[in-house]
């Protein structure tokens, strides 16, 4: 179980990286880029940031390319915005949990519609 400090740093990084991504990536080109979760190492020196992109396939590929190209800029801005002894080295992973959740909800809606009796 993560320590209280680790949980607080995770939430701090989640908010800070989310703000940076909102400034750096326009929704028209990259879709809606959001931070789902942050995984932290026990020593707080590295972090894995799980990113989700809501948009078309071209927007997703554009967002992935820009994340890869602008990784160092995001790392620099994170170090400037967050006051910690060591700025964690970040790594991005694209995670499609929002799309999976929307797909599950649509399946549940279809099942509910099939179960409802039709009025003659």
Secondary structure, 3 states (H helix, E strand, C coil): CCCHHHHHHHHHHHHHHHHHHHHHCCHHHHCEEEEEEEEECCCCCEEEEEEEEECCHHHHHHHHHHHHHCHHHHHHHHHHHCCCCCCCEEEEEECCHHHHHHHHHHHHHHHHHHHCCCCC
